[in-house]
Amino acid sequence: MINIIHYEDDIFFLNLTAKRLADGLKLELDPSLFHAHVLDEILFLSRSIVFFLDSLKTTQLKVNRVNYLKSIFAVNKQLIEILNSLLTRQVPFAEHLADQFDHLTNLRTQHSEYEYEIRDAMTTSKKSTVQDHEALSEEEYRILLSPEDE
């Protein structure tokens, strides 16, 4: 069975998930109910970002590749902000995740590095798109080099 990735819908859902998590962490949540869930959401976002980044890095052929990279960049930035808010104890739920701060710090470092990877991929993609538009096709060469009386 072929696995089709619906980039636009999937990334949109990740964006909503990150926003919902960021907003939820501002609330006074019961740690007995939400400790595992919050960690699962963070790890889900992390894995998903890596999945899409790997997928988009391995193919140059996606029509909307740059737009997808921009969207993943935004989700990655949201995740970094979530991690920062926890690690700097800006949100009430941070105290309940203190036992995970080492792991969360490592995730923040990884996703900060992904930020540079995504930027590089966008830059490379934009350059290749410009070069593709500047290149002449075989048909265009034929038209340009053919005698004018045809």
CYANA upper distance limits for C-alpha pairs under 8 A (distance plus 0.5 A):
  5 ILE  CA     10 ASP  CA      8.33
  6 HIS  CA     10 ASP  CA      6.37
  7 TYR  CA     11 ILE  CA      6.32
  7 TYR  CA     68 TYR  CA      7.45
  8 GLU  CA     12 PHE  CA      6.54
  8 GLU  CA     68 TYR  CA      7.56
  9 ASP  CA     13 PHE  CA      6.70
 10 ASP  CA     14 LEU  CA      6.84
 11 ILE  CA     15 ASN  CA      6.66
 11 ILE  CA     68 TYR  CA      8.23
 11 ILE  CA     71 SER  CA      7.27
 11 ILE  CA     72 ILE  CA      7.21
 11 ILE  CA     75 VAL  CA      8.40
 12 PHE  CA     16 LEU  CA      6.87
 13 PHE  CA     17 THR  CA      6.61
 14 LEU  CA     18 ALA  CA      6.64
 14 LEU  CA     45 LEU  CA      7.30
 14 LEU  CA     48 SER  CA      8.39
 14 LEU  CA     75 VAL  CA      7.33
 15 ASN  CA     19 LYS  CA      6.76
 15 ASN  CA     74 ALA  CA      8.27
 15 ASN  CA     75 VAL  CA      5.94
 16 LEU  CA     20 ARG  CA      6.52
 17 THR  CA     21 LEU  CA      6.59
 17 THR  CA     41 GLU  CA      8.45
 17 THR  CA     45 LEU  CA      8.43
 18 ALA  CA     22 ALA  CA      6.59
 18 ALA  CA     45 LEU  CA      7.80
 18 ALA  CA     75 VAL  CA      7.37
 18 ALA  CA     78 GLN  CA      6.87
 18 ALA  CA     79 LEU  CA      7.08
 19 LYS  CA     23 ASP  CA      6.64
 19 LYS  CA     78 GLN  CA      7.98
 20 ARG  CA     24 GLY  CA      6.44
 21 LEU  CA     25 LEU  CA      6.61
 21 LEU  CA     38 VAL  CA      8.03
 21 LEU  CA     41 GLU  CA      8.01
 21 LEU  CA     82 ILE  CA      8.46
 22 ALA  CA     26 LYS  CA      7.46
 22 ALA  CA     82 ILE  CA      6.37
 23 ASP  CA     27 LEU  CA      7.91
 24 GLY  CA     29 LEU  CA      8.43
 25 LEU  CA     29 LEU  CA      8.03
 25 LEU  CA     91 VAL  CA      6.55
 25 LEU  CA     92 PRO  CA      7.35
 25 LEU  CA     93 PHE  CA      6.26
 26 LYS  CA     91 VAL  CA      5.73
 26 LYS  CA     92 PRO  CA      6.63
 26 LYS  CA     93 PHE  CA      7.72
 27 LEU  CA     91 VAL  CA      8.36
 27 LEU  CA     92 PRO  CA      7.24
 27 LEU  CA     93 PHE  CA      7.95
 28 GLU  CA     92 PRO  CA      6.60
 28 GLU  CA     93 PHE  CA      7.21
 29 LEU  CA     33 LEU  CA      8.37
 29 LEU  CA     34 PHE  CA      7.28
 29 LEU  CA     93 PHE  CA      7.20
 30 ASP  CA     34 PHE  CA      6.65
 30 ASP  CA     35 HIS  CA      8.46
 31 PRO  CA     35 HIS  CA      5.38
 31 PRO  CA     93 PHE  CA      8.21
 31 PRO  CA     96 HIS  CA      6.83
 33 LEU  CA     37 HIS  CA      8.15
 34 PHE  CA     38 VAL  CA      6.35
 35 HIS  CA     39 LEU  CA      6.95
 35 HIS  CA     96 HIS  CA      7.54
 35 HIS  CA     97 LEU  CA      7.74
 36 ALA  CA     40 ASP  CA      6.54
 37 HIS  CA     41 GLU  CA      6.62
 38 VAL  CA     42 ILE  CA      6.78
 39 LEU  CA     43 LEU  CA      6.66
 40 ASP  CA     44 PHE  CA      6.40
 41 GLU  CA     45 LEU  CA      6.64
 42 ILE  CA     46 SER  CA      6.68
 42 ILE  CA     79 LEU  CA      8.00
 43 LEU  CA     47 ARG  CA      6.56
 44 PHE  CA     48 SER  CA      6.51
 45 LEU  CA     49 ILE  CA      6.59
 45 LEU  CA     79 LEU  CA      7.78
 46 SER  CA     50 VAL  CA      6.86
 46 SER  CA     76 ASN  CA      8.43
 46 SER  CA     79 LEU  CA      8.14
 46 SER  CA    107 LEU  CA      8.25
 46 SER  CA    111 HIS  CA      8.34
 47 ARG  CA     51 PHE  CA      6.61
 48 SER  CA     52 PHE  CA      6.72
 49 ILE  CA     53 LEU  CA      6.47
 49 ILE  CA     72 ILE  CA      7.05
 49 ILE  CA     75 VAL  CA      8.09
 49 ILE  CA     76 ASN  CA      7.15
 50 VAL  CA     54 ASP  CA      6.49
 51 PHE  CA     55 SER  CA      6.60
 52 PHE  CA     56 LEU  CA      6.47
 52 PHE  CA     72 ILE  CA      7.90
 53 LEU  CA     57 LYS  CA      6.46
 53 LEU  CA     69 LEU  CA      7.98
 53 LEU  CA     72 ILE  CA      7.93
 53 LEU  CA    118 ILE  CA      7.72
 54 ASP  CA     58 THR  CA      6.74
 55 SER  CA     59 THR  CA      7.27
 56 LEU  CA     60 GLN  CA      7.82
 56 LEU  CA     62 LYS  CA      8.36
 56 LEU  CA     65 ARG  CA      7.31
 56 LEU  CA     69 LEU  CA      7.85
 57 LYS  CA    121 ALA  CA      7.28
 60 GLN  CA     65 ARG  CA      7.86
 60 GLN  CA    125 SER  CA      7.76
 61 LEU  CA     65 ARG  CA      8.14
 64 ASN  CA     68 TYR  CA      6.68
 65 ARG  CA     69 LEU  CA      6.61
 65 ARG  CA    125 SER  CA      8.09
 66 VAL  CA     70 LYS  CA      6.65
 66 VAL  CA    122 MET  CA      6.13
 66 VAL  CA    125 SER  CA      7.00
 66 VAL  CA    126 LYS  CA      7.65
 67 ASN  CA     71 SER  CA      6.72
 68 TYR  CA     72 ILE  CA      6.64
 69 LEU  CA     73 PHE  CA      6.44
 69 LEU  CA    118 ILE  CA      6.95
 69 LEU  CA    121 ALA  CA      8.16
 69 LEU  CA    122 MET  CA      6.94
 70 LYS  CA     74 ALA  CA      6.79
 70 LYS  CA    118 ILE  CA      8.46
 70 LYS  CA    122 MET  CA      8.04
 71 SER  CA     75 VAL  CA      6.90
 72 ILE  CA     76 ASN  CA      6.49
 73 PHE  CA     77 LYS  CA      6.58
 73 PHE  CA    115 GLU  CA      7.02
 73 PHE  CA    118 ILE  CA      6.87
 73 PHE  CA    119 ARG  CA      8.36
 74 ALA  CA     78 GLN  CA      6.74
 75 VAL  CA     79 LEU  CA      6.77
 76 ASN  CA     80 ILE  CA      6.77
 76 ASN  CA    111 HIS  CA      7.15
 76 ASN  CA    114 TYR  CA      8.36
 76 ASN  CA    115 GLU  CA      7.56
 77 LYS  CA     81 GLU  CA      6.73
 77 LYS  CA    115 GLU  CA      7.98
 78 GLN  CA     82 ILE  CA      6.67
 79 LEU  CA     83 LEU  CA      6.66
 79 LEU  CA    111 HIS  CA      8.43
 80 ILE  CA     84 ASN  CA      6.54
 80 ILE  CA    108 ARG  CA      6.24
 80 ILE  CA    111 HIS  CA      7.11
 80 ILE  CA    112 SER  CA      7.61
 81 GLU  CA     85 SER  CA      6.55
 82 ILE  CA     86 LEU  CA      6.85
 83 LEU  CA     87 LEU  CA      6.54
 83 LEU  CA    104 LEU  CA      7.00
 83 LEU  CA    105 THR  CA      8.10
 83 LEU  CA    107 LEU  CA      8.47
 83 LEU  CA    108 ARG  CA      6.69
 84 ASN  CA     88 THR  CA      6.36
 84 ASN  CA    108 ARG  CA      8.03
 85 SER  CA     89 ARG  CA      6.38
 85 SER  CA     90 GLN  CA      5.42
 85 SER  CA     91 VAL  CA      6.51
 85 SER  CA     94 ALA  CA      8.25
 86 LEU  CA     90 GLN  CA      6.76
 86 LEU  CA     91 VAL  CA      6.65
 86 LEU  CA     93 PHE  CA      7.89
 86 LEU  CA     94 ALA  CA      5.19
 86 LEU  CA     97 LEU  CA      8.28
 87 LEU  CA     94 ALA  CA      7.44
 87 LEU  CA    101 PHE  CA      7.02
 87 LEU  CA    104 LEU  CA      7.98
 87 LEU  CA    105 THR  CA      7.81
 89 ARG  CA     94 ALA  CA      5.72
 89 ARG  CA     95 GLU  CA      7.49
 90 GLN  CA     94 ALA  CA      7.86
 93 PHE  CA     97 LEU  CA      7.49
 94 ALA  CA     98 ALA  CA      6.94
 97 LEU  CA    101 PHE  CA      7.21
100 GLN  CA    104 LEU  CA      6.57
101 PHE  CA    105 THR  CA      6.36
102 ASP  CA    106 ASN  CA      6.84
103 HIS  CA    107 LEU  CA      6.79
104 LEU  CA    108 ARG  CA      6.65
105 THR  CA    109 THR  CA      6.77
106 ASN  CA    110 GLN  CA      6.71
107 LEU  CA    111 HIS  CA      6.60
108 ARG  CA    112 SER  CA      6.53
109 THR  CA    113 GLU  CA      6.88
110 GLN  CA    114 TYR  CA      6.78
111 HIS  CA    115 GLU  CA      6.69
112 SER  CA    116 TYR  CA      7.54
113 GLU  CA    117 GLU  CA      7.03
114 TYR  CA    118 ILE  CA      6.49
115 GLU  CA    119 ARG  CA      6.78
116 TYR  CA    120 ASP  CA      6.62
117 GLU  CA    121 ALA  CA      6.62
118 ILE  CA    122 MET  CA      6.63
119 ARG  CA    123 THR  CA      6.64
120 ASP  CA    124 THR  CA      6.55
121 ALA  CA    125 SER  CA      6.43
122 MET  CA    126 LYS  CA      6.54
123 THR  CA    127 LYS  CA      6.69
124 THR  CA    128 SER  CA      6.69
125 SER  CA    129 THR  CA      6.61
126 LYS  CA    130 VAL  CA      6.73
127 LYS  CA    131 GLN  CA      6.68
128 SER  CA    132 ASP  CA      6.48
129 THR  CA    133 HIS  CA      6.79
130 VAL  CA    134 GLU  CA      6.73
131 GLN  CA    135 ALA  CA      6.61
136 LEU  CA    140 GLU  CA      6.36
136 LEU  CA    141 TYR  CA      7.02
137 SER  CA    141 TYR  CA      6.88
138 GLU  CA    142 ARG  CA      6.77
139 GLU  CA    143 ILE  CA      6.82
140 GLU  CA    144 LEU  CA      6.65
141 TYR  CA    145 LEU  CA      6.43
142 ARG  CA    146 SER  CA      6.35
146 SER  CA    150 GLU  CA      8.13
